[in-house]
Amino acid sequence: DERLWSRTSGAEMSKQRNRELEQQVQALEHQSRLTSSAIEESQKRQATKLRRSEHAIEEAVRRLAKVEEQSRNGVQQRDSYLEARVNSAEQLLEQLSVDMRDMQMQLDDGFAAATGNMALPQDGGGVNDDFSNSLNDAMRTVATLDRRLTGQVEEMSSTLASLRVKVDGQLSRVGTLAERLET
């Protein structure tokens, strides 16, 4: 009896252990399925984020290329515009210089004629006064033109320098952005 009891008792204990192990295995399998499901969801989310990031990078590269192209075109247009304005100012300066030389020659001729007339006796001196007034007016006009032209040339020079600094800054920013996008 005792032997039978120990055998049946041992078999029941063995069955009990087997049931407990089976329950643990089922719990582990369930937990493993949940973990696998969670990992798959996480991988799907990561893949979606990666696709979005790739798309955003492609869009940024496209925009950067567009900005670079616009920057190159804008710089060329601005440079050609400024070059045209500088050339126009240089032509105007040259024309004014020619006009001033012509005026100087006329003034020299008039002054020579006036000094020749001064040697001649004059009855009222009205011609000399008129000539002196005309000479003074012409010299004031030339000085005014000279100041105005000098101011305009200086303004153009400072504007051109300012634009060059701005363009260099923009090109530097675009280069830095391109380097960041490459890395």
C-alpha positions as CSV (number, residue, x, y, z in Angstrom):
1,D,0.0,0.0,0.0
2,E,2.7,2.4,0.9
3,R,4.5,1.7,-2.3
4,L,1.4,2.2,-4.3
5,W,0.7,5.4,-2.4
6,S,4.2,6.8,-3.0
7,R,4.0,5.9,-6.7
8,T,0.6,7.5,-7.2
9,S,1.5,10.4,-5.0
10,G,4.7,10.9,-7.0
11,A,2.8,10.6,-10.3
12,E,0.3,13.2,-9.1
13,M,3.1,15.5,-8.0
14,S,4.7,15.0,-11.4
15,K,1.4,15.8,-13.1
16,Q,1.0,18.9,-10.9
17,R,4.5,20.0,-11.9
18,N,3.8,19.3,-15.6
19,R,0.6,21.5,-15.3
20,E,2.5,24.3,-13.7
21,L,5.2,24.1,-16.3
22,E,2.6,24.0,-19.1
23,Q,1.0,27.1,-17.6
24,Q,4.4,28.8,-17.4
25,V,5.1,27.8,-21.0
26,Q,1.7,29.2,-22.1
27,A,2.3,32.4,-20.2
28,L,5.8,32.8,-21.8
29,E,4.3,32.1,-25.2
30,H,1.6,34.7,-24.7
31,Q,4.2,37.2,-23.4
32,S,6.4,36.3,-26.4
33,R,3.6,37.0,-28.8
34,L,2.8,40.3,-27.2
35,T,6.4,41.3,-27.3
36,S,6.7,40.3,-30.9
37,S,3.6,42.3,-31.7
38,A,4.9,45.3,-29.9
39,I,8.3,45.0,-31.7
40,E,6.5,44.8,-35.1
41,E,4.5,47.9,-34.3
42,S,7.5,49.7,-33.2
43,Q,9.4,48.7,-36.4
44,K,6.4,49.9,-38.5
45,R,6.5,53.3,-36.7
46,Q,10.2,53.6,-37.1
47,A,9.9,52.8,-40.8
48,T,7.2,55.4,-41.2
49,K,9.4,58.0,-39.4
50,L,12.3,57.1,-41.6
51,R,10.3,57.5,-44.8
52,R,9.0,60.8,-43.6
53,S,12.6,61.9,-42.7
54,E,13.8,60.9,-46.1
55,H,11.0,62.8,-47.8
56,A,11.7,65.9,-45.7
57,I,15.4,65.7,-46.5
58,E,14.6,65.3,-50.2
59,E,12.3,68.3,-50.0
60,A,15.0,70.3,-48.2
61,V,17.6,69.4,-50.8
62,R,15.2,70.4,-53.6
63,R,14.4,73.7,-51.9
64,L,18.1,74.3,-51.3
65,A,18.9,73.7,-55.0
66,K,16.1,76.1,-55.9
67,V,17.4,78.8,-53.5
68,E,21.0,78.3,-54.8
69,E,19.7,78.7,-58.4
70,Q,17.7,81.8,-57.5
71,S,20.7,83.2,-55.6
72,R,23.0,82.7,-58.6
73,N,20.4,84.3,-60.9
74,G,19.7,87.1,-58.4
75,V,23.4,87.8,-57.9
76,Q,24.0,87.8,-61.7
77,Q,21.0,90.1,-62.2
78,R,22.0,92.4,-59.4
79,D,25.6,92.5,-60.6
80,S,24.6,93.3,-64.2
81,Y,22.2,96.0,-62.9
82,L,24.8,97.5,-60.7
83,E,27.4,97.3,-63.4
84,A,24.9,99.1,-65.8
85,R,24.4,101.8,-63.1
86,V,28.1,102.2,-62.5
87,N,28.7,102.4,-66.3
88,S,26.0,105.0,-66.6
89,A,27.4,107.0,-63.7
90,E,30.9,106.7,-65.3
91,Q,29.5,107.9,-68.6
92,L,27.7,110.8,-66.9
93,L,31.0,111.7,-65.1
94,E,32.9,111.6,-68.3
95,Q,30.3,113.8,-70.0
96,L,30.4,116.3,-67.1
97,S,34.1,116.3,-67.2
98,V,34.0,117.1,-70.9
99,D,31.4,119.8,-70.3
100,M,33.6,121.2,-67.5
101,R,36.6,121.3,-69.7
102,D,34.6,123.1,-72.4
103,M,33.3,125.6,-69.8
104,Q,36.8,126.1,-68.5
105,M,38.0,126.8,-72.0
106,Q,35.1,129.3,-72.5
107,L,35.9,130.9,-69.1
108,D,39.6,131.1,-70.0
109,D,38.7,132.7,-73.3
110,G,36.2,135.0,-71.7
111,F,38.6,135.9,-69.0
112,A,41.3,136.6,-71.6
113,A,38.9,138.7,-73.5
114,A,37.8,140.5,-70.4
115,T,41.4,141.2,-69.3
116,G,41.9,142.6,-72.8
117,N,38.8,144.7,-72.4
118,M,40.0,145.9,-69.0
119,A,43.0,147.4,-70.7
120,L,40.7,149.4,-72.9
121,P,39.1,152.4,-71.4
122,Q,35.4,151.9,-70.5
123,D,32.8,154.4,-69.9
124,G,30.7,152.8,-67.1
125,G,32.3,149.4,-66.4
126,G,28.9,147.6,-66.9
127,V,30.3,145.0,-69.3
128,N,32.9,144.0,-66.8
129,D,30.4,143.7,-64.0
130,D,28.1,141.6,-66.1
131,F,31.0,139.3,-67.1
132,S,32.1,139.0,-63.5
133,N,28.6,138.1,-62.4
134,S,28.3,135.6,-65.2
135,L,31.7,134.1,-64.3
136,N,30.8,133.8,-60.7
137,D,27.4,132.2,-61.5
138,A,29.1,129.7,-63.8
139,M,31.7,128.8,-61.2
140,R,29.0,128.3,-58.5
141,T,27.1,126.0,-61.0
142,V,30.2,124.0,-61.7
143,A,30.9,123.6,-58.0
144,T,27.3,122.6,-57.3
145,L,27.4,120.0,-60.1
146,D,30.8,118.8,-58.8
147,R,29.4,118.3,-55.2
148,R,26.3,116.6,-56.5
149,L,28.1,114.2,-58.8
150,T,30.7,113.4,-56.1
151,G,27.9,112.6,-53.7
152,Q,26.2,110.4,-56.2
153,V,29.4,108.5,-57.0
154,E,30.1,108.0,-53.3
155,E,26.5,106.8,-52.7
156,M,26.8,104.3,-55.6
157,S,30.1,103.0,-54.3
158,S,28.7,102.5,-50.8
159,T,25.6,100.8,-52.2
160,L,27.7,98.5,-54.3
161,A,29.9,97.6,-51.4
162,S,26.8,97.0,-49.2
163,L,25.3,94.7,-51.8
164,R,28.5,92.8,-52.2
165,V,28.6,92.2,-48.4
166,K,25.0,91.0,-48.5
167,V,25.6,88.7,-51.4
168,D,28.7,87.2,-49.8
169,G,26.7,86.6,-46.5
170,Q,23.9,84.9,-48.4
171,L,26.3,82.7,-50.3
172,S,28.0,81.8,-47.1
173,R,24.7,80.9,-45.5
174,V,23.7,78.8,-48.5
175,G,27.1,77.0,-48.4
176,T,26.7,76.3,-44.7
177,L,23.2,74.9,-45.2
178,A,24.4,72.7,-48.1
179,E,27.1,71.3,-45.9
180,R,24.7,70.6,-43.1
181,L,22.4,68.8,-45.5
182,E,25.2,66.7,-46.9
183,T,26.2,65.4,-43.4
